[in-house]
Amino acid sequence: MNTLNKKLLNTTLVCSAIQLALAGNVYAQEAEDEAQEFEAITVTATKRAQVIYEVPIAISAFQGDMLAEQGITDLTDVGKFVPNLNVTGFSAGHTSSANPFIRGIGLQDHLITTDPGVSVYVDGVYLGRQVGQNWNLQNIERIEVLRGPQGTLYGRNSIGGAINIITKQPNEVNTTKVGLEAGTRGRLRTDIFTNRELSPGLAFNMNIGYTERDGLGEFYNLENPKWDVGETQEVYGRFSVKYEPSDSLRFVLTADGNNGDGGLRPYTAMIDELGPNTRYTSGNNGVGVALTNADVAPDIYDNATGTDAVNEVSNNAHGVSFTTEWDINDDLMMKVIASHRSSEYKAGLDDDATVYALDHYPERGTADQDSLELQFSGYLGENADFVAGLYWFQEEGDNRQGSDSSFDGGGNTLQLDQEATSKAAFINIGYDVDDALRVSGGLRYTEDEKEASANVFPPLGTIYDSDEWDELSWELAANYTFENGMNAYATIQTGYQGGQYPARPYCLIGQFFGNGGFDDLDNAIAAVNADNCFTATDNITAINYEVGVKGRVNSYLDLSIAVFNTEYDDLPYQVSQVSEAGFDTANLVVSQTSRGVEFDSNLTLGNFTMQTSIGFMDVDVDDQLVNGTVFQPVAPLTPEWTVAFGPAYEMFLEDGASVKFRLDYSWRDDMYGEPSSAPERMTLIEDRTLVNMGITYTPGNEAYTLGLYGRNIFDERYDNARLNTGDYVLRILSNDASEFGVRFTTEW
């Protein structure tokens, strides 16, 4: 362990000891200070309502009303305050992308032929694509982050974990809430939420919002660009109606949508760092001139592209879901969730980041999904309960790069289509051995099928392929409650993901020419179709061994500590490089082991509170043999340490008003920007530190709140990802500059 890690470990232990000591010193005052106690969060991580301490997995939860106080406005912000969670924005330079990595597993490429390793659910509906969705966290009841494979209850594509977003359901309380926010960098945000009971048993709620923010740089080689670099503008809304014809039957219909536009995410290319290169040239005046860093924008937040097609991004998504809950009797409940979602986006990068038309890839993508889930839950006698169900999911999507794309000054084609179908049956049973000990176990059987096609070279035509996978996932867990209320748990859980097709299979062009090319056209096409490189990987599987302790130490402190070891087999890393054929992205299949420790705590001492989260992770990847060289790949976008803490103090005035001060600190260790097929191409991203602050005033009648906020107050500029193509390093920058402003909310 290096010196930095030792210091961080010591800091972790000291923070934990201080919190325990502070809580212990006031333990004797519990009886007279019960008003200071905070209420334990109830979660539905296991598809049943449980106090968070009773769930035998590592889980972090955020109450919706507290999100704004922490400076959390979207899913990317959530990643700043959860141990071993890192949320990046990469995805074709789109400002709306949010790619979660939990314990070293996430989404390395956004194209339709790749699936995320962390599943995101909104009110029980799985989001198949994570580009262009509505990440504005308004009208939220809570957010649950489940760490580790969730293959039994959440199914495929949750081998790293799951993020469960639960919105506020309509109820009988008539209320309207208006929020306004204005600040530096052209920040403007407004949101209106209303809930109304129309008649006994019938209620609705809705929220409509608009947000905009200025960019960080300019497209200075374009005439009259509509947007600046990183500029965003979005309108969004959600409508939900709930009908309860009786105490045992409930229907909820929800529709949501968002529409966003803006400028391409800030990025730049690092050229000189890779040394002299004879192929990567501008072709200026018909003579190949090697590019250098002088050809990209001097200010890395400006953009030197000369291509209009790659300066704008847009996203549009909408969905509808219908949920039925029927309490058949006191011991049995049925739930049905049906949904349809559609999304589309426009983005793309000018990868070389220069005025020359070399590597620019305007891109468009669409996805349509339908899902249906049938659940039964209830009790089996006095000591046992269960959740069981059937699940069906279908998605059709495509990605297009067409005539406005260019590679080395010539044309570039990328046409991907995929239809995926997933079917599953699952059951999870819990049994209370006695008042202290609970054991549970679950099984899930999944069948997946994908039909995919790719066209990267018109003379070759479209290549088709299909594949099928199936897997039995399982889980065993035990949870023991001590006399002091603390809970200890041990869990073995597995996860599963179907195989992945290569994202950019320009290897097909190499096969085409290797089999004769134009000189033997028919035989070359036949040979590529017979043995092409557009094939899917095998089943991806994971098994996680985890032990932990969580609960309320006393009335002032609750904490959670988890120790885990997760083994992944047939895990594909998406490795990209510029080849003679095109910008190729292939699957490097590895075995990976992730192990680590996670610490979460909440401390309340009178009017002072402190939230802390610390994660440490060590990732080992088995050696690979590539082109005769043995090397050890690295897990991408996975910091070794993540640390966050948020002290807050609330001061009460004589007239009953209150002033609350809050500071939130988030530190992420350095990490590798991508997986790589060669050790010399590994790219390291430096660590980053972010600090948010807020001061909020609430009058005695609580009619409104008025606050001053600061996000990233020290203006930390950091990288989201790096991609070494062999000709240059594509450096994707954060769109997260400092921002100060005023926030006002009122409710009646």
ROTIMAR-715458 format. One line per 3 residues: for each residue x, y, z of C-alpha. Coordinates in Angstrom, 1 decimal. Layout:
! ROTIMAR-715458
X Y Z | ...
//
This chain:
! ROTIMAR-715458
0.0 0.0 0.0 | 1.5 3.3 -1.0 | 2.0 6.4 1.2
-1.2 8.1 -0.1 | -3.3 5.1 0.5 | -1.9 4.7 4.1
-2.8 8.4 4.8 | -6.3 7.9 3.4 | -6.8 4.7 5.4
-5.7 6.5 8.5 | -8.0 9.4 7.8 | -10.9 7.0 7.3
-10.2 5.3 10.6 | -9.8 8.6 12.4 | -13.1 10.0 11.0
-14.9 6.8 12.0 | -13.4 6.9 15.5 | -14.3 10.5 16.0
-17.9 9.9 15.0 | -18.2 6.9 17.3 | -16.6 8.8 20.2
-18.9 11.8 19.8 | -21.9 9.6 19.6 | -20.8 7.6 22.7
-20.3 10.7 24.8 | -23.9 11.7 24.4 | -25.4 8.3 24.6
-26.6 8.9 28.1 | -28.7 11.8 27.1 | -30.8 9.8 24.7
-33.9 9.7 26.9 | -34.2 13.5 27.3 | -33.1 14.3 23.7
-35.2 11.9 21.7 | -36.4 14.8 19.6 | -33.0 14.9 18.0
-33.3 11.4 16.6 | -33.5 11.0 12.8 | -35.9 8.6 11.2
-34.5 5.6 9.4 | -35.2 5.5 5.7 | -37.6 2.8 4.4
-36.4 1.4 1.0 | -37.8 -1.0 -1.5 | -34.5 -2.4 -2.8
-35.8 -6.0 -2.4 | -39.1 -5.1 -4.0 | -40.7 -5.1 -0.5
-40.7 -2.2 2.0 | -37.8 -2.6 4.6 | -35.9 -0.3 6.9
-32.6 0.3 5.2 | -30.6 -1.4 8.0 | -32.5 -4.7 7.5
-31.5 -5.1 3.8 | -28.6 -7.6 3.5 | -26.7 -5.7 0.8
-24.7 -2.5 0.6 | -27.1 0.3 -0.1 | -27.1 4.1 0.0
-30.3 6.1 0.0 | -31.1 9.8 -0.6 | -34.3 11.5 0.5
-35.7 13.6 -2.3 | -36.2 16.7 -0.3 | -32.5 16.7 0.7
-31.1 16.5 -2.8 | -31.0 20.2 -3.6 | -29.3 20.9 -0.2
-26.4 18.7 -1.2 | -26.2 20.3 -4.7 | -27.6 17.2 -6.3
-29.4 18.1 -9.5 | -28.9 15.0 -11.7 | -27.6 11.5 -11.6
-24.0 12.6 -12.1 | -24.2 14.5 -8.8 | -25.4 11.4 -7.0
-22.1 9.7 -8.0 | -20.2 12.3 -5.9 | -21.6 11.1 -2.6
-21.7 7.3 -2.7 | -18.7 5.0 -1.9 | -17.2 3.3 -5.0
-19.7 4.9 -7.3 | -18.4 7.0 -10.2 | -20.8 8.6 -12.7
-19.2 10.0 -15.9 | -20.4 11.8 -19.0 | -18.8 10.5 -22.2
-21.2 9.2 -24.8 | -20.5 10.9 -28.1 | -19.8 14.2 -26.3
-23.5 14.5 -25.2 | -24.1 16.7 -22.3 | -27.1 14.6 -21.2
-25.3 11.3 -20.8 | -24.8 9.7 -17.3 | -22.8 6.5 -17.1
-22.6 5.0 -13.6 | -19.7 2.8 -12.6 | -20.2 0.8 -9.4
-17.3 -1.2 -8.0 | -15.5 -1.1 -11.3 | -18.4 -2.0 -13.6
-20.3 0.3 -15.8 | -21.1 1.4 -19.4 | -17.9 1.9 -21.5
-19.7 2.6 -24.8 | -23.2 4.0 -25.5 | -23.9 2.4 -28.8
-27.0 0.2 -29.2 | -25.0 -3.1 -29.3 | -23.5 -2.5 -25.8
-25.5 -2.8 -22.6 | -24.8 -1.0 -19.2 | -23.4 -3.0 -16.3
-25.4 -0.9 -13.8 | -29.2 -0.9 -14.2 | -31.2 2.3 -13.6
-34.9 2.0 -12.7 | -37.5 4.7 -12.4 | -40.6 3.5 -10.4
-39.8 -0.1 -11.3 | -39.2 0.6 -15.0 | -35.8 -0.3 -16.4
-34.1 2.3 -18.6 | -32.4 0.4 -21.4 | -30.5 3.4 -22.7
-28.7 6.0 -20.6 | -28.2 8.7 -23.2 | -30.9 11.4 -23.6
-33.0 10.4 -20.6 | -34.6 12.8 -18.1 | -31.9 13.0 -15.3
-33.4 16.1 -13.7 | -34.1 14.9 -10.2 | -37.3 16.7 -9.5
-40.5 15.2 -7.9 | -38.3 12.6 -6.3 | -39.3 10.6 -3.2
-35.9 8.9 -2.8 | -32.9 7.4 -4.7 | -31.5 4.0 -3.7
-28.0 2.9 -4.9 | -27.6 -0.8 -4.6 | -23.9 -1.9 -4.8
-22.8 -5.3 -6.1 | -24.6 -7.7 -8.5 | -28.4 -7.7 -8.3
-29.1 -10.5 -10.6 | -32.0 -12.1 -8.7 | -34.4 -9.3 -8.3
-33.1 -6.8 -10.9 | -32.0 -9.2 -13.5 | -29.7 -8.7 -16.5
-27.4 -5.7 -16.8 | -27.1 -5.2 -13.0 | -23.7 -7.0 -12.6
-22.2 -3.9 -11.0 | -25.3 -2.8 -9.1 | -28.6 -0.9 -9.6
-29.9 2.6 -9.1 | -33.5 2.8 -8.1 | -35.3 6.2 -8.5
-38.7 6.5 -6.9 | -40.9 9.5 -7.7 | -43.6 10.9 -5.5
-46.9 9.2 -5.9 | -50.2 11.1 -5.9 | -52.0 11.3 -2.6
-54.8 13.1 -0.8 | -52.7 16.1 0.3 | -53.4 19.1 -1.8
-50.1 21.0 -2.3 | -48.2 23.1 -4.8 | -44.5 23.8 -4.7
-42.6 26.2 -6.9 | -38.8 26.3 -7.1 | -36.7 29.0 -8.8
-32.9 29.1 -9.2 | -30.7 31.7 -10.8 | -27.0 32.0 -10.8
-23.7 32.5 -12.5 | -22.8 30.8 -15.8 | -26.3 31.8 -17.0
-28.0 29.4 -14.7 | -31.8 29.4 -14.7 | -34.0 26.7 -13.4
-37.7 26.7 -12.6 | -39.9 23.8 -11.5 | -43.6 23.6 -10.6
-45.0 20.6 -8.7 | -48.6 20.2 -7.8 | -50.6 17.4 -6.1
-54.4 17.4 -6.0 | -57.1 15.0 -4.8 | -59.9 15.2 -7.3
-62.3 13.0 -5.3 | -61.9 10.3 -2.7 | -59.6 7.6 -4.1
-58.6 9.7 -7.2 | -55.6 12.0 -7.1 | -52.9 13.3 -9.5
-49.6 15.1 -9.4 | -47.4 16.7 -12.0 | -44.3 18.7 -12.4
-43.0 20.8 -15.2 | -39.5 22.3 -15.3 | -37.1 24.2 -17.4
-33.3 24.6 -17.0 | -30.5 26.3 -18.9 | -26.9 27.0 -18.4
-24.2 28.7 -20.4 | -21.2 27.0 -21.9 | -17.5 27.0 -21.1
-16.0 27.8 -24.5 | -16.6 28.7 -28.1 | -16.7 27.0 -31.5
-14.4 29.7 -33.0 | -13.9 28.2 -36.4 | -17.6 28.0 -37.2
-19.8 30.8 -38.5 | -22.6 31.8 -36.2 | -22.9 28.5 -34.1
-26.2 28.3 -32.3 | -24.6 27.1 -29.1 | -21.4 27.5 -27.1
-19.3 24.5 -25.9 | -21.2 22.8 -23.1 | -24.2 25.0 -23.2
-27.4 23.3 -22.1 | -31.2 23.9 -22.4 | -33.9 21.5 -21.4
-37.6 21.3 -20.7 | -39.1 18.3 -18.8 | -42.2 17.1 -17.1
-44.0 14.2 -15.5 | -47.7 13.5 -14.9 | -49.1 10.8 -12.7
-52.6 9.9 -11.7 | -53.6 7.4 -9.0 | -57.0 5.7 -8.7
-58.0 3.6 -5.7 | -61.5 2.2 -6.2 | -61.1 0.3 -2.9
-58.6 -0.2 0.0 | -57.2 -3.3 -1.8 | -56.9 -2.0 -5.4
-54.7 0.7 -6.8 | -53.9 1.9 -10.3 | -51.2 4.4 -11.2
-50.7 5.9 -14.7 | -47.5 7.9 -15.3 | -46.2 9.8 -18.4
-43.0 11.7 -18.6 | -40.9 13.4 -21.2 | -37.9 15.7 -21.8
-36.5 17.7 -24.7 | -33.0 19.1 -24.6 | -30.6 21.0 -26.9
-27.2 22.5 -26.5 | -23.6 22.5 -27.5 | -21.2 19.6 -27.6
-19.5 18.6 -24.3 | -16.0 20.2 -23.8 | -13.1 18.0 -25.0
-9.7 18.3 -26.6 | -7.1 16.0 -28.3 | -3.6 15.4 -27.0
-1.3 14.8 -30.0 | 2.3 15.6 -29.1 | 2.1 13.4 -26.0
2.1 10.3 -28.2 | 5.3 11.3 -30.1 | 5.9 11.6 -33.8
3.2 10.1 -36.1 | 3.5 9.9 -39.8 | -0.1 8.7 -40.6
-2.1 11.2 -38.6 | -1.8 14.2 -40.9 | -3.9 17.1 -42.1
-3.4 16.7 -45.8 | -3.0 20.4 -46.0 | -2.4 21.7 -49.6
-2.2 18.1 -50.8 | 0.8 17.4 -48.6 | 0.6 15.3 -45.5
1.5 17.6 -42.5 | 1.8 15.9 -39.1 | -0.6 17.5 -36.6
0.6 18.8 -33.3 | -1.1 20.2 -30.2 | -0.8 23.6 -31.8
-3.6 22.6 -34.2 | -6.2 22.2 -31.4 | -7.8 25.1 -29.5
-5.3 26.8 -27.2 | -8.0 27.0 -24.5 | -9.1 23.3 -23.9
-12.6 24.5 -23.3 | -12.8 26.1 -26.8 | -13.3 23.9 -29.8
-11.4 24.2 -33.1 | -13.6 22.1 -35.3 | -14.5 23.3 -38.7
-17.5 20.9 -39.1 | -20.9 22.3 -38.4 | -22.4 18.8 -38.0
-20.6 18.1 -34.7 | -21.2 21.2 -32.6 | -24.8 20.6 -31.5
-26.4 17.9 -29.3 | -30.1 17.2 -28.8 | -32.1 14.6 -26.9
-35.7 13.7 -26.7 | -37.3 11.0 -24.5 | -40.7 10.1 -23.4
-42.4 7.2 -21.7 | -45.6 5.9 -20.2 | -46.1 3.3 -17.5
-49.2 1.7 -15.9 | -49.0 0.0 -12.5 | -51.6 -2.1 -10.9
-51.5 -3.2 -7.2 | -54.1 -5.6 -5.9 | -54.1 -6.9 -2.3
-55.7 -10.2 -3.0 | -56.0 -10.9 0.7 | -54.0 -10.2 3.9
-51.2 -12.5 2.8 | -51.0 -12.0 -0.9 | -50.4 -9.0 -3.2
-50.2 -8.8 -6.9 | -48.4 -6.0 -8.8 | -48.2 -5.5 -12.6
-45.9 -2.8 -14.2 | -46.3 -2.2 -18.0 | -44.3 0.4 -19.8
-43.2 1.9 -23.1 | -40.3 4.2 -23.6 | -38.7 5.9 -26.6
-35.6 8.1 -26.9 | -33.5 9.6 -29.5 | -30.4 11.8 -29.5
-28.0 13.6 -31.9 | -24.4 14.2 -31.0 | -21.0 13.2 -32.3
-17.3 14.2 -32.0 | -14.7 15.8 -34.2 | -12.1 13.5 -32.7
-9.0 15.2 -33.9 | -10.3 18.5 -32.4 | -8.9 20.5 -35.3
-10.2 22.5 -38.2 | -9.3 19.7 -40.6 | -11.9 17.2 -41.8
-10.2 14.1 -40.6 | -12.0 12.2 -37.8 | -15.4 13.7 -37.3
-18.4 11.5 -36.6 | -21.8 13.2 -36.3 | -24.1 10.5 -34.8
-27.8 9.9 -34.3 | -29.4 7.2 -32.2 | -32.8 5.9 -31.3
-34.2 3.3 -29.0 | -37.7 2.0 -28.3 | -38.5 -0.4 -25.4
-41.4 -2.2 -24.0 | -41.5 -4.1 -20.7 | -44.0 -6.0 -18.6
-43.4 -7.3 -15.1 | -45.8 -9.4 -13.0 | -45.1 -9.7 -9.3
-46.6 -11.7 -6.4 | -45.6 -11.0 -2.9 | -46.8 -11.9 0.5
-46.5 -14.2 3.5 | -46.0 -18.0 3.8 | -47.2 -18.6 7.3
-46.1 -16.5 10.3 | -42.3 -16.5 9.7 | -41.8 -16.5 5.9
-42.4 -14.0 3.1 | -41.7 -14.0 -0.6 | -41.5 -12.1 -3.8
-41.9 -13.9 -7.2 | -42.6 -12.8 -10.7 | -42.3 -12.9 -14.5
-40.5 -10.3 -16.6 | -40.4 -9.5 -20.3 | -38.4 -6.8 -22.0
-37.9 -5.9 -25.7 | -35.8 -3.1 -27.2 | -35.2 -2.0 -30.8
-32.5 0.6 -31.5 | -30.1 2.0 -34.0 | -27.1 4.2 -34.4
-26.1 6.1 -37.5 | -23.0 7.8 -38.8 | -23.5 8.7 -42.5
-22.5 10.9 -45.3 | -21.6 13.8 -43.0 | -19.0 11.7 -41.2
-15.3 11.6 -42.2 | -12.3 9.4 -41.4 | -8.9 10.5 -42.6
-10.6 13.0 -45.0 | -12.7 10.2 -46.6 | -16.2 8.9 -46.1
-17.2 7.0 -43.0 | -20.2 4.7 -42.5 | -21.5 3.2 -39.3
-25.0 1.7 -39.3 | -25.9 -0.4 -36.3 | -29.3 -2.0 -35.6
-30.2 -4.4 -32.8 | -33.3 -6.0 -31.4 | -33.0 -7.5 -27.9
-35.6 -9.6 -26.1 | -35.2 -10.7 -22.5 | -37.6 -13.1 -20.5
-37.1 -14.0 -16.9 | -38.8 -15.7 -13.9 | -37.7 -15.0 -10.3
-38.5 -15.8 -6.7 | -37.0 -14.7 -3.4 | -38.0 -16.2 -0.1
-37.2 -14.8 3.4 | -37.6 -16.7 6.6 | -37.4 -15.4 10.2
-35.7 -18.1 12.2 | -36.4 -16.1 15.3 | -36.6 -12.5 16.4
-32.9 -11.9 15.6 | -32.0 -14.1 12.7 | -33.4 -13.9 9.2
-32.3 -15.9 6.2 | -33.3 -15.5 2.6 | -32.5 -16.9 -0.9
-33.5 -16.3 -4.4 | -33.4 -17.7 -8.0 | -33.8 -16.0 -11.3
-33.8 -17.7 -14.7 | -33.2 -15.5 -17.7 | -33.3 -16.1 -21.5
-31.9 -13.4 -23.8 | -31.9 -13.1 -27.5 | -30.3 -10.5 -29.8
-30.5 -9.9 -33.5 | -28.0 -7.3 -34.7 | -26.6 -5.9 -37.9
-23.8 -3.7 -38.9 | -22.8 -1.8 -42.1 | -19.4 -0.1 -41.9
-18.5 -0.4 -45.6 | -21.1 -0.1 -48.4 | -19.4 -2.4 -50.9
-19.5 -5.1 -48.3 | -23.1 -4.5 -47.4 | -24.9 -5.2 -44.1
-23.6 -8.1 -41.9 | -26.2 -9.8 -39.8 | -25.8 -12.0 -36.7
-27.9 -13.3 -33.8 | -27.3 -15.1 -30.6 | -29.0 -16.5 -27.5
-28.0 -16.7 -23.9 | -29.5 -18.1 -20.7 | -28.5 -18.0 -17.1
-29.6 -19.1 -13.6 | -28.8 -16.4 -11.1 | -29.0 -17.0 -7.3
-28.6 -15.4 -4.0 | -28.2 -16.5 -0.3 | -28.2 -14.1 2.6
-28.4 -14.0 6.3 | -29.2 -11.0 8.6 | -28.8 -11.0 12.4
-30.1 -8.2 14.6 | -28.2 -7.7 17.9 | -29.9 -6.6 21.1
-28.6 -3.1 20.6 | -30.4 -2.9 17.2 | -27.3 -3.3 15.0
-27.5 -5.6 12.1 | -24.8 -7.9 10.7 | -25.3 -9.6 7.3
-23.5 -12.0 5.0 | -24.5 -12.4 1.4 | -23.5 -14.4 -1.7
-25.1 -13.1 -4.8 | -24.6 -13.6 -8.5 | -25.2 -11.4 -11.5
-25.6 -11.9 -15.3 | -25.4 -10.1 -18.5 | -25.9 -11.3 -22.0
-23.1 -11.1 -24.6 | -22.1 -7.9 -26.3 | -21.5 -7.2 -29.9
-18.5 -5.0 -30.9 | -19.5 -1.3 -30.9 | -17.6 -0.3 -34.1
-16.7 -3.4 -36.1 | -14.4 -1.8 -38.7 | -12.5 -5.1 -38.5
-15.0 -6.2 -41.2 | -13.2 -3.9 -43.7 | -9.9 -5.6 -42.9
-11.5 -9.0 -43.4 | -12.9 -7.8 -46.7 | -9.6 -6.8 -48.1
-7.8 -9.8 -46.5 | -10.1 -12.0 -48.5 | -9.5 -10.4 -51.8
-11.4 -7.2 -51.6 | -12.5 -5.6 -54.9 | -10.2 -8.0 -56.9
-12.4 -10.9 -55.8 | -15.6 -9.1 -54.7 | -18.1 -12.0 -54.5
-15.6 -14.4 -52.7 | -14.5 -11.6 -50.3 | -18.1 -10.8 -49.3
-18.9 -14.5 -48.9 | -15.8 -15.1 -46.7 | -16.6 -12.1 -44.4
-20.2 -13.4 -44.0 | -18.9 -16.9 -43.2 | -16.3 -15.9 -40.6
-16.9 -12.3 -39.6 | -15.7 -10.4 -36.6 | -19.2 -9.1 -35.8
-20.0 -11.7 -33.2 | -21.1 -11.5 -29.6 | -19.2 -12.4 -26.5
-20.3 -15.2 -24.1 | -22.4 -14.8 -21.0 | -21.0 -12.3 -18.5
-21.3 -13.7 -15.0 | -20.5 -12.3 -11.5 | -20.4 -13.7 -8.0
-20.1 -11.5 -5.0 | -19.2 -12.4 -1.4 | -20.1 -9.7 1.1
-20.3 -9.2 4.8 | -21.3 -6.1 6.6 | -22.7 -4.4 9.7
-25.2 -1.6 9.7 | -27.7 0.1 11.9 | -28.1 2.7 14.6
-25.3 2.7 17.1 | -27.4 5.0 19.3 | -29.9 7.8 18.8
-27.2 10.0 17.2 | -25.2 7.8 14.9 | -26.1 5.3 12.2
-23.5 3.6 10.0 | -22.9 0.9 7.5 | -19.7 -1.0 6.8
-19.4 -3.5 4.0 | -16.5 -5.7 2.9 | -16.8 -7.4 -0.5
-15.1 -9.6 -3.1 | -16.6 -9.9 -6.6 | -15.4 -12.1 -9.4
-16.4 -11.4 -13.0 | -15.9 -13.9 -15.9 | -16.1 -13.1 -19.7
-16.3 -9.4 -19.0 | -15.9 -7.4 -22.3 | -13.8 -4.2 -22.2
-14.6 -2.0 -25.2 | -11.2 -1.1 -26.6 | -11.0 1.6 -29.3
-8.2 2.5 -31.7 | -7.7 4.2 -35.0 | -6.9 1.6 -37.7
-6.4 1.8 -41.4 | -10.0 0.7 -41.8 | -11.7 3.1 -39.4
-12.3 4.0 -35.8 | -12.5 0.5 -34.5 | -14.0 -0.6 -31.1
-13.5 -4.3 -30.3 | -14.3 -6.4 -27.2 | -11.3 -7.4 -25.0
-12.8 -10.2 -22.9 | -11.2 -10.4 -19.4 | -11.7 -11.9 -15.9
-11.8 -9.3 -13.2 | -11.8 -9.4 -9.4 | -13.0 -6.4 -7.4
-12.5 -6.3 -3.6 | -12.9 -3.4 -1.2 | -14.4 -1.8 1.8
-17.3 0.8 2.0 | -18.3 3.0 4.9 | -21.4 5.2 5.2
-22.5 7.1 8.3 | -25.0 9.8 9.5 | -24.2 11.7 12.7
-26.7 14.0 14.5 | -25.6 16.0 17.5 | -28.2 18.6 18.4
-28.4 21.0 15.4 | -25.3 19.6 13.8 | -25.3 16.7 11.3
-22.6 15.0 9.4 | -22.9 12.6 6.5 | -19.8 10.6 5.5
-19.1 8.0 2.8 | -15.7 6.4 2.1 | -14.9 3.7 -0.4
-11.8 1.7 -1.1 | -11.4 -0.7 -3.9 | -8.7 -2.9 -5.4
-9.3 -4.3 -8.9 | -7.2 -7.2 -10.4 | -7.6 -8.1 -14.1
-6.1 -11.4 -15.4 | -3.1 -11.1 -17.7 | -3.9 -10.9 -21.5
-1.9 -12.0 -24.5 | -2.3 -9.5 -27.3 | -0.1 -9.6 -30.4
2.5 -11.8 -28.6 | 2.7 -9.5 -25.6 | 1.5 -10.4 -22.1
0.2 -7.5 -20.1 | -2.4 -6.8 -17.4 | -5.3 -4.5 -18.4
-6.8 -2.0 -16.0 | -10.4 -1.4 -15.0 | -11.6 1.8 -16.6
-13.1 4.8 -14.8 | -12.6 3.1 -11.4 | -10.9 5.2 -8.7
-9.3 3.3 -5.9 | -10.6 5.7 -3.3 | -13.8 7.8 -3.0
-14.4 10.1 -0.1 | -17.3 12.4 0.7 | -18.5 14.2 3.8
-21.2 16.8 4.4 | -21.4 18.7 7.7 | -24.5 20.9 8.3
-25.6 23.1 11.1 | -29.1 24.6 11.6 | -29.5 27.7 13.8
-32.9 28.6 15.2 | -33.8 32.3 15.7 | -36.1 33.7 18.3
-39.1 34.2 16.0 | -39.0 30.5 15.0 | -37.1 31.1 11.8
-34.0 29.0 11.0 | -30.8 29.3 9.1 | -29.0 26.2 7.8
-25.4 26.1 6.8 | -24.1 23.1 4.7 | -20.8 22.1 3.1
-20.4 19.0 0.9 | -16.9 17.7 0.0 | -16.3 15.0 -2.6
-12.9 13.6 -3.5 | -12.2 10.9 -6.2 | -8.8 9.2 -6.6
-7.0 9.1 -9.9 | -8.1 6.4 -12.3 | -7.6 5.1 -15.8
-9.6 6.7 -18.5 | -10.3 3.6 -20.5 | -9.4 -0.1 -20.9
-6.6 -0.7 -23.3 | -5.2 -3.5 -25.5 | -1.6 -2.5 -24.8
0.2 -1.2 -21.7 | 1.6 1.9 -23.5 | -1.9 3.1 -24.3
-3.1 3.2 -20.7 | -4.3 6.7 -19.8 | -4.3 8.1 -16.3
-6.8 10.7 -15.1 | -5.8 12.8 -12.1 | -7.8 12.9 -8.9
-10.3 15.7 -8.3 | -11.8 17.5 -5.4 | -15.3 19.2 -5.5
-16.8 21.3 -2.8 | -20.5 22.5 -2.6 | -21.9 24.9 -0.1
-25.3 26.3 0.8 | -27.0 28.7 3.2 | -30.8 28.5 3.6
-33.2 30.7 5.5 | -36.7 29.4 6.4 | -39.2 31.8 8.3
-41.1 30.6 11.3 | -44.2 29.9 9.3 | -42.2 27.8 6.8
-44.0 29.6 3.9 | -40.8 29.6 1.8 | -37.1 28.9 1.8
-34.5 31.3 0.4 | -30.9 30.1 -0.1 | -27.5 30.9 -1.4
-25.7 28.1 -3.1 | -22.3 27.3 -4.5 | -21.4 24.3 -6.6
-17.8 23.4 -7.3 | -16.9 26.6 -5.5 | -13.2 26.3 -6.1
-13.8 25.7 -9.9 | -12.1 22.3 -10.1 | -11.7 21.4 -13.7
-11.4 17.6 -14.3 | -11.6 14.9 -16.9 | -14.5 12.5 -17.4
-12.6 10.1 -19.5 | -9.6 9.7 -21.8 | -9.3 7.6 -24.9
-6.0 6.7 -26.5 | -6.6 5.9 -30.2 | -2.9 5.4 -31.0
-2.8 8.6 -33.0 | -4.0 11.0 -30.2 | -5.6 11.0 -26.8
-9.2 12.1 -26.8 | -9.7 14.0 -23.5 | -13.3 14.3 -22.5
-13.6 17.2 -20.0 | -16.2 17.8 -17.3 | -19.0 20.3 -17.9
-18.9 21.0 -14.1 | -17.5 24.5 -13.6 | -18.1 26.7 -10.5
-21.5 28.2 -10.1 | -23.0 30.5 -7.4 | -26.6 31.6 -7.2
-29.9 32.0 -5.3 | -32.5 29.3 -4.8 | -36.1 30.1 -3.7
-38.9 27.6 -3.0 | -42.4 28.1 -1.7 | -45.1 25.6 -1.0
-48.8 26.0 -0.2
//
